[in-house]
Structures are given as C-alpha cells and as structure tokens.
Amino acid sequence: MTPEAPAGAQPRTRPPRGGRRYRMTVAYDGTDFFGWQVQPDRPTVQGALEDALHKLIGRVIHVHSCGRTDTGVHARAQVAHFDLPRPWEPVPLLRAMNALLPDAVRVMALRRTRPDFHARYDANGKEYRYVLWNAPVACPLHRRQALHVRRPLDIAAMKAAAAQLEGTHDFASFSANSRRDIGGTVRTLWRLSVRRQGPVVTISAVGDGFLYKMVRSLAGHLIRVGTGAVSAAETRLLLEARQRTARVETAPGHGLCLWKIHYGAVPAAVRRNPVSAGAHKRLSKPAPA
C-alpha cells in the first residue's frame, strides 16, 4: 500500500472541451499483478484499464485512482476516474471495458461525474480488510486472499491491542518507510476491529488515510499479539516510540483487500472513535506536495 495523505483541497484538472469525466468502481484479484501503478513490462491494474480504454478510444487515456495498492493486494471497491474526449453512454462503456479486461479485473460500476471530481482528493476515508485463515491446515480456496496462520490466535488479546491503536496518533512505528509518507505520519484510525467466523479472522481498519504499508504492519503486529509473540500491553509502547523496529512485522500482501472508500459525509457508525471527528477536520487540510 502506498503512502496516502489525508483528504484535502488539491489542484484540479477538467476534461477537454466536449469531453466528459467518468467515475468507476473497480474490483480485482491482485495475485498476478505488480500492484496498481503502471510499470514498464509488468502487468498492473492501472495498465490493464488503460490498455482497455486505448483499444476502445484509440488514444492514451490516463486512469487516476483513489490509492495505489501494492503487489498482490486485492480490491473490492477501488475508485478511479478518467476523461474521454467525447461522451460515451456509461452502460455500453462498462460492458466494452469488461470485455477487454483480464478476468482478474472488473469494472463493477461506471457513471458520468462532475468535471472536477477527483477519486483521490475527494475521498474522506477508506476501509481495508486483512483476512487470516486460522487453522492447522490451509484451505486451498483461500490461499490467494487469506494468510494461513497455523497457531491458535488469542482474539481477545488482538482486540485489546487494536483498541489501543484507534484514534489520532503518530503511526511512524507502523510505516514501512516513514520518509515516503506524504503529509507526515499522523493519521486518524477510526476503527480497528478483529472478528472471527470459524477459521476466518478478519482485521478491519477504517481511517482518514494510511501510511506506507501501514495496514499490513498493523495486521502483522496483531498477528504477533494473537500468537503470543508479543503482549497486547506492548502496543502502546511501540506506538509511542514513533520509530519502526523489527518488533513490528509487515504481513504479506495477499491477505489485504481495499474494501471501501468513503466520499462525502462519513457515517457516524464508521467514525465510532470519539477523538476522530474533530481530528479528521484537522488532518483534512491540503497536504504538502
């Protein structure tokens, strides 16, 4: 996961004269992709979408996403926008794009949007989910989208650690490289929950923005708490240290999924942490370039 600044006012571009801007929701299995962002001679999600649009329109069309996922990371509802030089009806455009995309990528919804809409800068929050298969034997049906953890997990301890991470904090200890992070390392984590359904354990992180590999680092720490490698009480010490150490591990990418992006008012149920509402407004100022 690439570093993300909290939402804020940013320079805007508009479609060319006579053109239209389109907003789409994209789902993808990231297993066979080298992340979202276009890379030379490597399959990426952005590259697949732009290739499909090039075949349809006959020119290069740039696709702008809300965030860039890393190699192997999945998305249920990535949001992106693009401009076309001439208007297309949304339904035929969606069908045509899906006919040209690889099976691992699908445009789930597509519509015309206002000329100044920006998938990244208009977003007010995101939800990521990290999935674990917690059983002695791995399930082949979950091998591409869940991390297999053989040892029993103490869910109560994981929940206790997660509660200490909710709110507005400096998350430098949970960034894989804080020097890459845009707008500093303070973020608001509205909710960090742990839920078990049989052998499936889901870690859900909802916040106003995330640092470089932050969710995978949070998941890695909670897994270590769950297996007893570290105590839940150590969470606060790690957070307050504001420095990344080997005590925080980064969980593999294939267990992570970009679940939802929030635009407009974020529901109160999402912002369950009482510190978050005011903090979000502070963090929503324009981020440094």
TORBAMAR-25776 format. One record per residue (C-alpha): chain; x, y, z. Coordinates in steps of 0.25 Angstrom, whole numbers, plus 5000, padded with zeros to 4 digits. Layout:
residues N
+--------+------+------+------+
: cadena :    x :    y :    z :
+--------+------+------+------+
:      A :    X :    Y :    Z :
...
+--------+------+------+------+
end
This chain:
residues 289
+--------+------+------+------+
: cadena :    x :    y :    z :
+--------+------+------+------+
:      A : 5000 : 5000 : 5000 :
:      A : 5006 : 5013 : 4996 :
:      A : 5006 : 5025 : 5006 :
:      A : 4993 : 5033 : 5006 :
:      A : 4991 : 5047 : 5011 :
:      A : 4978 : 5051 : 5017 :
:      A : 4968 : 5057 : 5008 :
:      A : 4969 : 5072 : 5005 :
:      A : 4968 : 5083 : 4994 :
:      A : 4977 : 5080 : 4983 :
:      A : 4979 : 5086 : 4969 :
:      A : 4968 : 5081 : 4959 :
:      A : 4968 : 5078 : 4945 :
:      A : 4956 : 5077 : 4936 :
:      A : 4952 : 5069 : 4924 :
:      A : 4955 : 5074 : 4910 :
:      A : 4945 : 5083 : 4903 :
:      A : 4934 : 5074 : 4898 :
:      A : 4939 : 5063 : 4907 :
:      A : 4933 : 5056 : 4920 :
:      A : 4939 : 5051 : 4933 :
:      A : 4935 : 5037 : 4937 :
:      A : 4936 : 5030 : 4951 :
:      A : 4937 : 5015 : 4953 :
:      A : 4938 : 5005 : 4964 :
:      A : 4948 : 4994 : 4961 :
:      A : 4949 : 4980 : 4967 :
:      A : 4962 : 4972 : 4965 :
:      A : 4969 : 4960 : 4969 :
:      A : 4983 : 4965 : 4971 :
:      A : 4991 : 4952 : 4971 :
:      A : 4996 : 4953 : 4957 :
:      A : 4999 : 4968 : 4957 :
:      A : 5010 : 4976 : 4961 :
:      A : 5001 : 4986 : 4969 :
:      A : 4992 : 4997 : 4963 :
:      A : 5002 : 5007 : 4957 :
:      A : 5007 : 5005 : 4943 :
:      A : 5021 : 4999 : 4942 :
:      A : 5029 : 4996 : 4929 :
:      A : 5028 : 4982 : 4924 :
:      A : 5020 : 4977 : 4937 :
:      A : 5005 : 4974 : 4938 :
:      A : 4998 : 4985 : 4947 :
:      A : 4983 : 4988 : 4949 :
:      A : 4984 : 5002 : 4944 :
:      A : 4992 : 4997 : 4932 :
:      A : 4980 : 4987 : 4929 :
:      A : 4970 : 4998 : 4930 :
:      A : 4977 : 5008 : 4921 :
:      A : 4980 : 4997 : 4911 :
:      A : 4965 : 4994 : 4910 :
:      A : 4962 : 5009 : 4909 :
:      A : 4973 : 5011 : 4898 :
:      A : 4967 : 5000 : 4890 :
:      A : 4953 : 5006 : 4891 :
:      A : 4956 : 5021 : 4889 :
:      A : 4969 : 5020 : 4880 :
:      A : 4977 : 5029 : 4889 :
:      A : 4984 : 5028 : 4902 :
:      A : 4974 : 5030 : 4914 :
:      A : 4980 : 5032 : 4928 :
:      A : 4973 : 5026 : 4939 :
:      A : 4974 : 5033 : 4953 :
:      A : 4971 : 5024 : 4965 :
:      A : 4968 : 5027 : 4980 :
:      A : 4980 : 5020 : 4984 :
:      A : 4991 : 5011 : 4979 :
:      A : 4991 : 4996 : 4984 :
:      A : 5004 : 4988 : 4985 :
:      A : 5008 : 4975 : 4978 :
:      A : 4998 : 4964 : 4982 :
:      A : 4988 : 4973 : 4989 :
:      A : 4973 : 4972 : 4985 :
:      A : 4962 : 4982 : 4984 :
:      A : 4947 : 4980 : 4985 :
:      A : 4943 : 4995 : 4982 :
:      A : 4955 : 5003 : 4977 :
:      A : 4950 : 5016 : 4971 :
:      A : 4956 : 5023 : 4959 :
:      A : 4953 : 5034 : 4949 :
:      A : 4957 : 5037 : 4935 :
:      A : 4953 : 5047 : 4924 :
:      A : 4949 : 5044 : 4910 :
:      A : 4950 : 5053 : 4898 :
:      A : 4935 : 5050 : 4894 :
:      A : 4924 : 5045 : 4903 :
:      A : 4920 : 5031 : 4904 :
:      A : 4908 : 5025 : 4910 :
:      A : 4912 : 5018 : 4923 :
:      A : 4906 : 5005 : 4921 :
:      A : 4912 : 5001 : 4908 :
:      A : 4925 : 5007 : 4912 :
:      A : 4925 : 4998 : 4925 :
:      A : 4922 : 4986 : 4916 :
:      A : 4932 : 4989 : 4906 :
:      A : 4943 : 4991 : 4916 :
:      A : 4940 : 4978 : 4923 :
:      A : 4940 : 4970 : 4910 :
:      A : 4954 : 4975 : 4908 :
:      A : 4960 : 4973 : 4923 :
:      A : 4966 : 4961 : 4928 :
:      A : 4958 : 4952 : 4937 :
:      A : 4964 : 4957 : 4949 :
:      A : 4959 : 4971 : 4947 :
:      A : 4945 : 4976 : 4946 :
:      A : 4938 : 4990 : 4945 :
:      A : 4927 : 4988 : 4955 :
:      A : 4920 : 5001 : 4953 :
:      A : 4923 : 5013 : 4944 :
:      A : 4916 : 5027 : 4943 :
:      A : 4918 : 5041 : 4938 :
:      A : 4922 : 5050 : 4949 :
:      A : 4925 : 5065 : 4951 :
:      A : 4936 : 5071 : 4943 :
:      A : 4945 : 5074 : 4956 :
:      A : 4943 : 5060 : 4963 :
:      A : 4956 : 5054 : 4967 :
:      A : 4956 : 5040 : 4972 :
:      A : 4967 : 5042 : 4982 :
:      A : 4966 : 5057 : 4987 :
:      A : 4950 : 5056 : 4989 :
:      A : 4952 : 5043 : 4998 :
:      A : 4949 : 5045 : 5012 :
:      A : 4953 : 5031 : 5017 :
:      A : 4956 : 5017 : 5014 :
:      A : 4954 : 5003 : 5019 :
:      A : 4964 : 4992 : 5017 :
:      A : 4962 : 4977 : 5022 :
:      A : 4972 : 4967 : 5025 :
:      A : 4968 : 4953 : 5025 :
:      A : 4974 : 4941 : 5032 :
:      A : 4971 : 4926 : 5031 :
:      A : 4974 : 4921 : 5045 :
:      A : 4974 : 4906 : 5045 :
:      A : 4985 : 4895 : 5045 :
:      A : 4983 : 4892 : 5030 :
:      A : 4982 : 4903 : 5020 :
:      A : 4969 : 4904 : 5011 :
:      A : 4973 : 4903 : 4996 :
:      A : 4960 : 4912 : 4993 :
:      A : 4966 : 4923 : 5002 :
:      A : 4981 : 4922 : 4998 :
:      A : 4981 : 4935 : 4989 :
:      A : 4973 : 4944 : 4998 :
:      A : 4976 : 4940 : 5013 :
:      A : 4989 : 4938 : 5021 :
:      A : 4990 : 4924 : 5027 :
:      A : 4993 : 4925 : 5042 :
:      A : 4994 : 4911 : 5048 :
:      A : 4996 : 4914 : 5062 :
:      A : 4983 : 4917 : 5070 :
:      A : 4980 : 4932 : 5071 :
:      A : 4976 : 4939 : 5084 :
:      A : 4965 : 4948 : 5078 :
:      A : 4963 : 4955 : 5092 :
:      A : 4977 : 4959 : 5092 :
:      A : 4977 : 4964 : 5078 :
:      A : 4964 : 4973 : 5081 :
:      A : 4971 : 4979 : 5093 :
:      A : 4983 : 4983 : 5085 :
:      A : 4975 : 4988 : 5074 :
:      A : 4967 : 4997 : 5083 :
:      A : 4980 : 5004 : 5087 :
:      A : 4982 : 5008 : 5073 :
:      A : 4969 : 5014 : 5070 :
:      A : 4969 : 5030 : 5070 :
:      A : 4978 : 5040 : 5065 :
:      A : 4993 : 5036 : 5066 :
:      A : 5007 : 5037 : 5060 :
:      A : 5008 : 5024 : 5053 :
:      A : 5022 : 5025 : 5049 :
:      A : 5025 : 5011 : 5056 :
:      A : 5015 : 5005 : 5047 :
:      A : 5020 : 5011 : 5034 :
:      A : 5030 : 5002 : 5026 :
:      A : 5037 : 5015 : 5022 :
:      A : 5033 : 5028 : 5029 :
:      A : 5041 : 5036 : 5019 :
:      A : 5032 : 5033 : 5008 :
:      A : 5019 : 5037 : 5015 :
:      A : 5012 : 5049 : 5010 :
:      A : 5008 : 5060 : 5020 :
:      A : 5015 : 5054 : 5032 :
:      A : 5012 : 5041 : 5040 :
:      A : 5000 : 5046 : 5048 :
:      A : 4987 : 5039 : 5044 :
:      A : 4973 : 5036 : 5050 :
:      A : 4969 : 5022 : 5051 :
:      A : 4954 : 5022 : 5053 :
:      A : 4952 : 5007 : 5055 :
:      A : 4962 : 4995 : 5056 :
:      A : 4954 : 4982 : 5059 :
:      A : 4957 : 4968 : 5059 :
:      A : 4945 : 4958 : 5056 :
:      A : 4946 : 4942 : 5056 :
:      A : 4936 : 4934 : 5048 :
:      A : 4940 : 4920 : 5049 :
:      A : 4955 : 4919 : 5044 :
:      A : 4954 : 4932 : 5037 :
:      A : 4959 : 4944 : 5045 :
:      A : 4957 : 4958 : 5039 :
:      A : 4964 : 4970 : 5043 :
:      A : 4957 : 4983 : 5038 :
:      A : 4964 : 4996 : 5038 :
:      A : 4956 : 5009 : 5035 :
:      A : 4962 : 5023 : 5035 :
:      A : 4965 : 5036 : 5028 :
:      A : 4978 : 5031 : 5022 :
:      A : 4989 : 5021 : 5023 :
:      A : 5004 : 5021 : 5023 :
:      A : 5013 : 5013 : 5014 :
:      A : 5009 : 4998 : 5017 :
:      A : 5002 : 5003 : 5030 :
:      A : 4990 : 4993 : 5030 :
:      A : 4999 : 4981 : 5027 :
:      A : 5008 : 4986 : 5039 :
:      A : 4996 : 4987 : 5048 :
:      A : 4992 : 4973 : 5043 :
:      A : 5006 : 4968 : 5045 :
:      A : 5006 : 4973 : 5060 :
:      A : 4992 : 4968 : 5063 :
:      A : 4996 : 4954 : 5058 :
:      A : 5008 : 4954 : 5067 :
:      A : 5000 : 4958 : 5079 :
:      A : 4990 : 4947 : 5075 :
:      A : 5001 : 4936 : 5075 :
:      A : 5007 : 4941 : 5088 :
:      A : 5020 : 4946 : 5082 :
:      A : 5017 : 4960 : 5088 :
:      A : 5007 : 4965 : 5098 :
:      A : 4996 : 4974 : 5096 :
:      A : 5002 : 4983 : 5106 :
:      A : 5014 : 4986 : 5097 :
:      A : 5005 : 4992 : 5087 :
:      A : 5005 : 5006 : 5094 :
:      A : 5020 : 5005 : 5095 :
:      A : 5022 : 5002 : 5081 :
:      A : 5013 : 5014 : 5077 :
:      A : 5019 : 5024 : 5086 :
:      A : 5033 : 5020 : 5081 :
:      A : 5030 : 5026 : 5067 :
:      A : 5041 : 5018 : 5061 :
:      A : 5040 : 5006 : 5053 :
:      A : 5047 : 4993 : 5058 :
:      A : 5047 : 4979 : 5056 :
:      A : 5037 : 4977 : 5067 :
:      A : 5027 : 4981 : 5056 :
:      A : 5025 : 4971 : 5045 :
:      A : 5019 : 4974 : 5031 :
:      A : 5008 : 4964 : 5028 :
:      A : 5009 : 4958 : 5013 :
:      A : 5001 : 4966 : 5003 :
:      A : 4991 : 4955 : 4998 :
:      A : 4983 : 4956 : 5011 :
:      A : 4980 : 4970 : 5009 :
:      A : 4968 : 4976 : 5002 :
:      A : 4963 : 4990 : 4999 :
:      A : 4949 : 4989 : 5004 :
:      A : 4942 : 5002 : 5003 :
:      A : 4945 : 5017 : 5000 :
:      A : 4937 : 5028 : 5007 :
:      A : 4932 : 5040 : 4999 :
:      A : 4924 : 5052 : 5005 :
:      A : 4920 : 5051 : 5020 :
:      A : 4926 : 5039 : 5027 :
:      A : 4915 : 5031 : 5035 :
:      A : 4916 : 5033 : 5050 :
:      A : 4916 : 5018 : 5051 :
:      A : 4929 : 5017 : 5044 :
:      A : 4935 : 5029 : 5052 :
:      A : 4932 : 5021 : 5065 :
:      A : 4944 : 5027 : 5072 :
:      A : 4940 : 5039 : 5079 :
:      A : 4954 : 5046 : 5076 :
:      A : 4953 : 5044 : 5062 :
:      A : 4942 : 5054 : 5057 :
:      A : 4950 : 5067 : 5061 :
:      A : 4963 : 5061 : 5057 :
:      A : 4959 : 5058 : 5043 :
:      A : 4956 : 5072 : 5041 :
:      A : 4970 : 5076 : 5045 :
:      A : 4976 : 5066 : 5036 :
:      A : 4968 : 5069 : 5024 :
:      A : 4976 : 5082 : 5021 :
:      A : 4983 : 5082 : 5008 :
:      A : 4995 : 5072 : 5009 :
:      A : 5009 : 5078 : 5005 :
:      A : 5013 : 5074 : 4990 :
+--------+------+------+------+
end
